[in-house]
Amino acid sequence: MTRKIRLRSAIGPMSFLVAVLALIAPASAEWKEKVLYSFEGGTDGATPAGGVVFDKAGNLYGATTDGGSNNCPGIAQCGTVFQLQPPAKHGDPWTENQLYIFKGKNSNDGETPAGGVIFDHAGNLYGTTAYGGSGDCVLLGTTVGCGVLFQMKPPRTKGGDWTESVLYSFKGGKDGYLPQGNLTFDSAGNLYGATLYGGGYGSCNAPYYQYCGTIFKLSPPETKHGKWTEKVLYSFKSGTDGASPNGGLVFDNKGAIYGTTYGGGNESGECGTGGCGTAFELNLPTKKGNAWTETILHRFNRNNSNNGLPSAGFAIDGKGYLYGTTLGTAFRLDPASTKSGRWTEAILYTFNQEAYGPEGALIFDKSGNLYGTTYSSDEFHGTAFKLKPPNQKGGAWAFTVLYGFTGPPDGAQPAANLIFDNHGNLYSTTTMGGSGNGCSFHGCGTVFEIMP
């Protein structure tokens, strides 16, 4: 099973399909877009690895897959963690500060981030790199490491340096290999994430990578200056099980974990030999020390609507409904009823030439509308879109393109989730585009704002 990895920055019998036709609105210029920063491709970074997050002061933070330094072993550059400071005066440019340049496997440090960063309550940043660390994973004959989970501590004094620490280096066997996507905190301060490979089961991309991926938990030390502890909660097996899980896991109010896998599940050949992907649930052990248990909620099936190969996690609403995207659809999974015991899928929208290829997770606004991005469009270099729920039960969701990216010097090919500020503006990144010329004529990527 070959998993699409973006590293320039890497229907089952138990469910039925409820087709819901969606209204199609023409490409819209109702929202305005502004490029806040264009990456140059040198020490400032290139190809944002995920979206961005705000701190309490209104600064934005993220990671880049490339740039920073080119002395890391393997197929990509070392990557960076960055901060963007808003201008003191309206209309002035945002300022980029380079918080950290990864040093790579040769320094037992991470390299090549493949997801964004998140904050804890103390203001520390956390993220993962796809390669690097002390693991002995080999790619194309070069030892590149198996990836790390890192922490960035803010300076004690204003203007000081942030401090990076590797909390865990993946090993790649029964342990994970190549972590990707965003991490998630639980209420106790434990971190949860996914690795595309590793876990000890199945064969998903041999000989380049081993095994079919994991869901892991990283727990903080119980004593001061102690070590963080990693535990694999579940290892995917491919076949009718999932394979190559995406990050961005979500919890329900009982502590169960929900996510998607890019492959596995349906092996009818519609998505190649690796399957069309799954939606899964991991339930907490009933007794301390027991294993987490996996339930496959849905096995995707492309049919004629490209309803397969999900590349991002879920958004979850207050009723426990799950919302996500596949290669060609936006969908909802409705919780299992007591009577049927089955989760059911509803297609909210089928993408077409106006906007296609969603890769980031969906987000909600306060009114229940969904927002996301697509990587491509026949007219644009990717889009930001809105899905509005129907006014009556059984009605159609209304789809609107909020903004179409036009390519350099504008952004191009967004592949991460959006976030809101307090004024209802949207922020994220594009993997290409911008005014930077240190990568290629496609640009090195941007951080952008979209305003109603």
C-alpha positions in Angstrom: 0.0 0.0 0.0 1.6 3.2 -1.2 0.6 6.2 0.9 0.9 9.7 -0.5 3.4 11.6 1.6 3.7 15.3 1.2 7.4 15.7 2.0 8.1 18.6 -0.2 7.1 20.3 2.8 4.9 13.1 2.3 -18.3 0.6 1.7 -18.4 -2.0 3.9 -21.2 -4.5 4.5 -21.9 -2.9 7.9 -22.7 0.6 6.6 -24.8 2.2 4.0 -24.5 5.4 2.0 -27.0 8.2 2.4 -26.6 10.4 -0.7 -27.3 14.1 -0.1 -27.0 16.3 -3.1 -25.4 19.7 -2.4 -26.1 23.1 -3.8 -23.2 24.4 -6.0 -22.4 28.1 -5.9 -20.1 29.7 -8.5 -16.6 30.6 -7.5 -16.9 33.5 -5.1 -14.8 36.6 -4.5 -16.8 37.6 -1.5 -13.9 37.1 0.9 -10.6 39.0 0.6 -7.2 37.4 1.0 -3.9 38.7 2.2 -0.5 37.0 2.2 1.0 37.6 5.6 4.3 36.1 4.8 6.1 34.4 1.8 8.8 32.0 2.6 12.1 32.5 0.8 13.4 29.0 0.9 16.7 29.7 2.8 17.2 29.8 6.6 13.6 31.2 7.0 12.1 27.9 5.8 10.0 26.6 2.9 6.9 24.5 2.3 4.8 24.8 5.5 4.2 21.4 7.1 0.7 22.2 8.5 -1.4 25.1 9.5 -0.8 27.8 12.1 -1.8 28.4 15.7 -2.3 31.6 17.7 -0.8 32.5 21.1 -2.5 34.8 23.6 -0.7 37.8 22.1 -1.9 37.2 18.6 1.3 35.8 17.2 1.1 32.8 14.8 3.3 29.7 14.9 4.0 26.8 12.6 6.6 24.6 11.0 8.1 24.1 7.6 9.1 20.9 6.0 12.1 22.3 4.1 14.5 25.2 4.4 16.5 26.2 7.5 19.5 24.1 6.6 20.4 21.6 3.9 22.9 19.5 5.9 20.4 16.8 7.0 20.7 13.3 5.5 17.9 12.0 3.4 15.5 13.4 0.8 14.7 16.8 2.2 16.1 19.7 4.0 16.0 20.0 7.8 13.0 22.2 8.3 12.1 24.9 10.9 9.7 26.2 13.5 8.6 29.8 13.0 6.7 32.7 14.6 4.9 35.5 12.8 4.3 38.7 14.7 1.5 41.0 13.7 2.4 44.6 12.9 2.1 47.4 15.4 0.5 49.6 12.8 -2.3 48.4 10.5 -1.2 47.8 7.0 2.5 47.1 7.9 3.9 43.7 7.1 4.0 40.8 9.6 7.4 39.9 10.9 8.8 36.3 10.8 11.1 35.1 13.6 13.0 31.9 13.1 12.5 30.0 16.4 14.4 26.8 15.5 16.3 25.1 12.7 16.4 21.4 13.0 19.8 19.7 13.0 18.8 16.2 11.8 19.8 12.6 12.4 23.5 13.3 12.7 22.8 15.3 15.8 20.1 13.0 17.1 17.7 15.9 16.4 14.5 15.8 14.3 14.3 16.8 10.7 11.6 17.4 8.1 8.4 18.2 10.1 5.2 16.7 8.6 2.6 18.4 10.7 1.8 21.6 12.5 2.5 22.6 16.2 0.2 22.9 19.2 0.4 24.8 22.5 0.0 23.5 26.1 -1.3 25.6 28.9 2.2 26.7 29.9 2.9 28.2 26.4 5.2 25.3 25.2 5.0 24.2 21.6 4.8 20.5 20.5 5.2 18.9 17.1 6.7 16.0 15.2 9.3 15.5 12.5 9.0 12.7 9.9 12.7 11.8 10.1 15.7 12.3 12.4 16.2 11.3 16.0 18.2 8.4 17.3 16.3 5.6 15.4 18.0 3.6 12.7 15.4 3.7 10.0 16.9 3.6 6.5 15.5 5.2 3.3 17.2 4.7 -0.1 20.3 3.4 1.5 20.7 6.3 3.9 20.1 6.2 7.7 17.6 9.0 8.2 16.1 8.2 11.5 12.5 7.3 12.3 11.1 10.7 13.4 10.8 12.5 16.7 8.3 14.3 18.9 9.7 17.6 20.1 9.0 20.4 22.5 9.8 24.1 22.2 10.0 26.1 25.4 9.6 29.9 25.2 12.4 32.2 26.5 12.4 33.2 30.1 13.1 36.8 29.2 11.7 38.8 26.4 13.7 38.6 23.3 15.5 35.4 24.4 15.8 32.1 22.4 13.3 29.3 22.4 14.7 26.0 23.6 14.0 22.7 21.7 14.1 19.3 23.2 13.5 15.9 21.7 10.9 14.2 24.0 10.9 10.9 22.1 12.7 9.3 19.1 10.8 6.7 17.3 12.5 3.3 16.6 10.5 2.0 13.6 9.8 -1.6 14.5 6.8 -2.4 16.8 7.3 1.3 17.6 6.2 3.9 15.1 8.0 5.3 12.0 7.4 8.6 10.3 4.9 10.5 12.5 2.7 13.0 10.6 -0.2 15.3 11.2 -1.1 17.4 14.2 -0.8 16.1 17.8 -3.8 16.2 20.2 -3.8 16.7 24.0 -6.1 15.0 26.5 -7.2 16.7 29.7 -4.4 15.1 31.7 -1.7 16.6 29.5 -0.9 13.4 27.5 -0.1 13.8 23.8 -1.7 11.6 21.0 -0.7 11.2 17.4 -0.2 8.9 14.5 2.7 7.4 12.5 2.3 6.4 8.9 4.4 3.3 9.3 5.9 1.1 11.9 3.9 -0.9 14.5 5.1 -4.4 13.5 2.2 -5.6 11.3 1.4 -5.7 7.6 3.4 -4.5 4.6 2.3 -1.1 3.3 5.1 0.4 1.3 8.0 -2.0 1.3 10.9 -1.8 0.7 10.9 1.9 1.5 8.9 1.8 4.7 7.9 -1.1 7.1 4.6 -2.0 8.5 1.3 -0.1 8.5 1.3 2.6 11.2 0.3 3.3 14.8 -1.7 5.4 17.1 0.6 6.4 20.1 0.3 8.2 23.4 3.2 10.2 25.0 2.8 10.8 28.7 4.7 13.6 30.6 7.2 12.6 33.4 5.8 11.8 36.8 8.8 13.5 38.5 10.7 16.7 37.7 13.4 16.2 35.0 12.0 12.7 34.3 11.5 11.3 30.8 8.3 11.3 28.7 6.9 7.8 28.1 5.6 6.5 24.8 3.0 3.8 24.4 1.6 2.3 21.2 -2.1 2.2 21.6 -2.9 0.4 18.4 -0.9 -1.0 15.4 -2.7 -1.2 12.1 -2.6 -4.4 10.1 -3.8 -3.4 6.6 -6.2 -5.8 4.9 -9.7 -5.2 6.1 -8.1 -3.2 9.0 -6.8 0.3 8.4 -3.4 1.3 7.2 -1.3 4.5 7.4 -3.3 6.6 9.8 -3.7 10.3 9.6 -3.0 12.6 12.6 -5.4 15.2 14.0 -7.2 12.7 16.3 -10.3 13.8 18.2 -11.9 12.6 21.5 -15.5 12.2 22.5 -16.8 13.0 26.0 -16.1 9.4 27.1 -12.4 9.5 26.1 -12.7 7.4 22.9 -10.4 8.4 20.1 -11.5 8.8 16.5 -9.5 9.1 13.3 -9.0 8.0 9.7 -6.5 5.9 7.8 -5.5 6.7 4.2 -5.4 3.0 3.2 -6.7 -0.4 4.3 -10.3 -1.4 4.7 -11.9 -2.1 1.4 -9.5 -4.2 -0.8 -11.7 -4.5 -3.9 -9.0 -2.8 -6.0 -10.9 0.4 -6.5 -8.1 2.3 -4.8 -5.3 0.0 -5.9 -4.1 -2.9 -3.8 -3.9 -0.9 -0.6 -7.6 -0.2 0.1 -9.6 3.0 0.2 -9.1 3.9 3.8 -11.2 3.6 7.0 -12.7 5.6 9.9 -11.9 4.0 13.2 -12.6 4.3 16.9 -10.2 3.4 19.7 -11.9 2.6 23.1 -10.1 2.9 26.5 -9.3 -0.3 28.3 -12.0 -1.6 30.6 -9.3 -2.4 33.2 -5.9 -0.8 33.9 -3.2 -2.4 32.0 -5.4 -3.9 29.3 -5.2 -3.0 25.6 -7.1 -0.3 23.8 -9.7 -1.8 21.4 -10.3 -0.8 17.8 -13.6 -0.6 16.0 -13.8 0.1 12.2 -16.7 2.6 11.9 -16.6 2.7 8.1 -14.6 1.3 5.2 -14.5 3.8 2.3 -15.4 2.9 -1.2 -14.6 5.1 -4.2 -17.4 4.1 -6.6 -18.0 7.0 -8.9 -17.6 9.7 -6.3 -14.0 9.3 -5.3 -15.3 8.6 -1.8 -12.0 7.1 -0.6 -8.5 7.9 0.6 -9.1 10.4 3.4 -6.0 12.4 4.1 -7.0 14.3 7.3 -8.7 13.6 10.6 -12.2 14.6 11.9 -14.2 17.5 13.2 -16.6 16.3 15.9 -19.8 18.2 17.0 -21.6 18.2 20.3 -23.8 15.2 19.4 -20.8 13.0 18.5 -21.2 13.2 14.7 -17.9 13.1 12.8 -17.2 15.2 9.8 -14.3 14.7 7.3 -13.2 14.6 3.7 -12.0 12.0 1.2 -10.3 12.5 -2.1 -13.5 13.7 -3.6 -16.2 14.2 -0.9 -17.1 15.9 2.3 -19.0 13.4 4.5 -20.6 12.9 7.9 -20.6 9.8 10.0 -23.6 9.4 12.3 -23.2 7.5 15.6 -24.4 4.0 15.8 -28.0 3.6 17.0 -29.0 1.1 19.6 -31.2 -0.6 17.2 -28.8 -1.1 14.3 -25.5 -1.0 16.0 -24.0 0.6 12.9 -22.5 4.0 12.0 -23.9 5.5 8.8 -22.3 7.7 6.3 -23.9 10.7 4.6 -22.2 12.5 1.6 -22.5 16.2 2.3 -20.8 17.4 -0.9 -19.1 15.9 -3.9 -16.2 18.0 -5.2 -15.8 18.8 -8.9 -13.6 20.9 -11.1 -14.6 24.1 -9.2 -12.6 22.8 -6.2 -11.1 19.3 -5.5 -8.5 17.5 -3.5 -9.3 18.4 0.1 -6.3 17.6 2.3 -6.7 19.5 5.6 -9.3 18.8 8.4 -12.6 20.6 8.5 -13.5 23.2 11.2 -16.7 24.6 12.5 -17.9 28.1 13.2 -20.4 29.0 15.9 -23.3 28.6 13.5 -22.4 25.1 12.5 -20.9 25.9 9.1 -17.9 23.9 8.0 -14.8 25.4 6.5 -11.8 23.8 4.7 -9.4 24.0 1.8 -8.8 22.1 -1.4 -5.4 21.6 -3.0 -6.6 22.1 -6.6 -9.2 23.7 -8.9 -9.5 24.0 -12.6 -9.6 27.8 -12.3 -7.4 28.3 -9.2 -4.3 27.0 -7.5 -6.4 25.6 -4.6 -9.4 27.1 -2.7 -10.8 27.9 0.7 -14.5 26.9 1.0 -17.6 26.9 3.2 -20.3 24.3 3.6 -23.5 25.6 5.1 -26.0 23.0 6.6 -29.5 22.8 5.3 -32.4 24.7 6.8 -34.5 21.6 7.1 -33.8 17.9 7.7 -32.9 16.1 4.5 -32.0 19.3 2.7 -28.8 20.0 0.8 -25.6 21.5 2.2 -24.7 24.7 0.3 -21.1 24.9 -1.0 -19.3 28.2 -1.6 -15.7 28.9 -2.7 -14.6 31.7 -0.3 -11.4 32.3 -2.1 -9.4 30.9 -5.0 -5.6 31.1 -4.8 -4.0 32.5 -7.9 -0.4 31.4 -7.5 2.8 33.5 -7.2 2.9 36.1 -5.7 -0.3 34.8 -4.1 -0.4 31.4 -2.3 -0.9 28.1 -4.1 -1.9 24.5 -3.1 -3.2 24.8 0.5 -3.0 21.5 2.3 -3.8 22.3 6.0 -6.7 23.1 8.2 -7.9 26.6 8.7 -8.3 28.5 12.1 -10.4 31.4 13.1 -9.4 34.6 15.0 -11.7 36.4 17.4 -13.1 38.5 14.5 -14.1 35.6 12.2 -11.1 35.9 9.9 -9.5 32.6 8.7 -5.7 31.8 8.7 -3.6 28.9 7.3 -0.8 28.1 5.0 -0.1 27.2 1.4 2.6 24.7 0.4 3.6 26.7 -2.7 3.2 30.1 -4.1 4.2 33.4 -2.6 6.9 35.9 -3.7 9.9 33.8 -2.5 12.2 32.7 -5.2 14.5 30.3 -3.3 12.6 27.1 -4.3 11.3 27.2 -7.9 9.0 29.2 -10.0 6.1 27.7 -8.0 7.2 29.6 -4.8 8.1 28.4 -1.3 4.7 28.7 0.4 2.8 31.3 2.4 0.9 32.1 5.5 -2.4 33.8 4.6 -5.4 35.5 6.1 -8.9 35.5 4.5 -11.4 38.1 5.7 -15.2 38.3 5.2 
